[in-house]
Amino acid sequence: MKRAQLEHLLRASANVLNDRFKTSGKREFVVVGSQSLLGQYPDAPVELLRSMEADVYPRSSPEHAEIIDGALGELSPFHDTHGYYVQGVGPGTAVLPDGWEKRLVRIETQSSDPGVGLCLDVHDLAIAKYVAGRTKDMEFTAQLAHHGLTQSTRLRERLAATKIPLEVRRVVAQRIASHFRKSKA
């Protein structure tokens, strides 16, 4: 997914909710998946842009994520037409470091209007991916390190600010260390 596609999804998501609730005006969406990278790095390396979905939820009404998922989600007419889609998620989808909300990166353009994207800082995003630990997450975080978009020191700081069990913390620390050893090889 490219930045223009994410902006389109933000606009479409806002329009779906405005139409549903007979309102108008701006709507903010928290982007928690890998595509949140596009907030900080609009021209991110192609290896990081493979996903064709954006994981989002409405900031002021997370319970309405299901509405946008139904209208713009996987296998919807929107997905069939455009080749990308929204996955409506909840605030608990990603395990994030304390203070993440203060570091959100705003996307507010004519192309996204009336939608506004609130994207995770790349280091907060990486911590969420390291904690999730799926194969695709480890490939993503390895590419972040390889391209120099994350720094091991900052990741360790964010890890220290993440409420997770000690065993998980140790595994995540090992994952971070392994990616930075590989990126320097």
C-alpha positions in Angstrom: 0.0 0.0 0.0 1.2 3.5 -0.9 0.6 6.7 1.1 -2.1 7.8 -1.5 -4.0 4.6 -0.9 -3.9 5.0 2.9 -5.2 8.6 2.4 -8.0 7.2 0.3 -8.9 4.7 3.0 -9.0 7.4 5.6 -11.3 9.5 3.5 -13.5 6.6 2.7 -13.6 5.5 6.4 -14.7 9.0 7.5 -17.3 9.2 4.8 -18.7 5.8 5.8 -19.2 6.9 9.4 -20.4 10.4 8.5 -23.0 8.8 6.1 -24.0 6.2 8.7 -24.5 8.7 11.5 -25.8 11.6 9.3 -22.9 13.9 10.4 -20.2 15.8 8.8 -16.8 17.0 9.8 -13.4 15.5 10.4 -12.9 12.0 11.9 -9.7 10.8 13.3 -8.5 7.2 12.9 -5.7 5.5 14.7 -3.6 3.4 12.3 -1.9 0.6 14.2 -0.7 -1.9 11.6 2.3 -1.8 9.4 0.8 0.8 7.1 1.1 3.3 10.0 4.7 3.6 8.8 3.4 5.8 6.0 2.7 8.6 8.4 6.4 9.0 9.2 7.8 7.6 6.0 5.5 8.4 3.1 8.0 7.1 0.6 9.0 4.0 2.6 11.0 1.2 0.9 8.8 -1.1 -1.2 9.8 -4.1 1.0 7.8 -2.5 3.8 4.7 -1.8 1.8 3.5 -5.3 0.9 0.3 -5.3 3.0 -2.8 -4.3 1.2 -4.8 -3.6 4.4 -4.7 -0.8 6.9 -5.6 -1.7 10.5 -7.5 1.3 11.9 -10.1 2.3 14.5 -12.0 5.5 15.0 -10.2 7.4 17.8 -13.3 8.7 19.5 -15.5 5.7 18.9 -13.4 2.5 18.6 -16.6 0.4 18.7 -17.4 1.7 15.2 -14.5 -0.1 13.7 -16.8 -2.9 12.7 -18.9 -0.5 10.6 -15.9 0.6 8.5 -14.7 -3.0 8.3 -18.1 -4.1 6.9 -18.1 -1.3 4.3 -14.4 -1.2 3.3 -13.0 -4.5 4.5 -11.6 -7.6 3.0 -13.8 -9.0 0.1 -16.0 -5.9 0.2 -16.9 -4.2 -3.1 -14.4 -1.5 -2.1 -11.7 -4.1 -1.8 -12.7 -5.7 -5.1 -12.6 -2.3 -6.9 -9.4 -0.9 -5.4 -7.3 -3.9 -4.4 -6.7 -2.7 -0.8 -9.0 -2.5 2.2 -9.5 -1.4 5.8 -9.4 -3.9 8.7 -11.3 -2.4 11.6 -9.5 -3.3 14.8 -9.7 -2.2 18.4 -7.4 -0.2 20.7 -6.2 -3.4 22.3 -5.0 -4.9 19.0 -1.4 -3.8 19.4 0.7 -3.9 22.6 2.3 -0.4 22.7 4.8 1.4 24.9 3.6 3.9 27.5 3.3 7.4 25.9 2.6 6.1 22.4 -0.3 8.5 21.9 1.9 11.5 22.4 4.1 10.3 19.5 1.4 9.8 16.9 2.2 11.1 13.4 -0.7 12.9 11.8 -1.8 12.5 8.2 -4.2 15.3 7.3 -4.3 16.1 3.6 -6.8 17.1 1.0 -6.8 13.5 -0.2 -7.6 12.2 3.2 -10.3 14.8 4.1 -12.5 14.4 6.1 -10.4 11.6 7.5 -7.3 12.2 9.6 -4.8 9.4 10.2 -3.0 9.1 13.5 -0.1 6.8 12.7 2.2 5.1 15.2 5.8 6.3 15.5 8.0 3.8 13.8 9.6 2.6 17.1 6.2 2.1 18.7 5.1 0.2 15.7 8.2 -1.9 15.8 7.7 -2.8 19.4 4.1 -3.9 18.7 5.4 -6.1 15.9 8.2 -7.6 18.0 5.7 -8.4 20.7 3.3 -10.0 18.2 6.2 -12.1 16.9 4.6 -13.6 13.9 6.8 -14.5 10.9 5.5 -11.5 8.9 6.1 -9.2 11.9 9.7 -10.4 12.2 10.3 -9.9 8.5 8.9 -6.4 8.8 11.0 -5.4 11.8 14.1 -6.9 10.1 13.5 -4.6 7.1 13.0 -1.6 9.4 16.4 -2.3 10.9 18.0 -3.0 7.5 16.8 0.3 6.0 17.9 2.2 9.1 14.4 3.3 10.0 14.7 2.1 13.6 17.5 2.4 16.1 18.3 -0.3 18.6 18.8 2.2 21.5 15.4 3.7 21.0 13.8 0.3 20.7 15.3 -0.8 24.0 14.0 2.4 25.6 10.5 1.7 24.2 10.6 -1.9 25.3 11.4 -0.8 28.8 8.2 1.4 28.7 6.0 -1.5 27.5 3.9 -3.4 30.0 4.5 -7.1 29.2 5.6 -10.1 31.2 9.3 -10.6 31.9 9.5 -13.7 29.7 8.1 -11.8 26.7 10.4 -8.8 27.4 13.4 -11.1 27.2 12.2 -12.6 23.9 11.6 -9.2 22.4 15.0 -8.0 23.5 16.6 -11.0 21.8 14.6 -10.3 18.6 15.8 -6.7 18.6 19.4 -7.7 19.2 19.3 -10.2 16.4 18.0 -7.8 13.9 20.7 -5.3 14.6 23.4 -7.8 14.4 22.1 -8.9 11.0 21.8 -5.3 9.8 25.5 -4.6 10.5 26.8 -7.8 8.9 
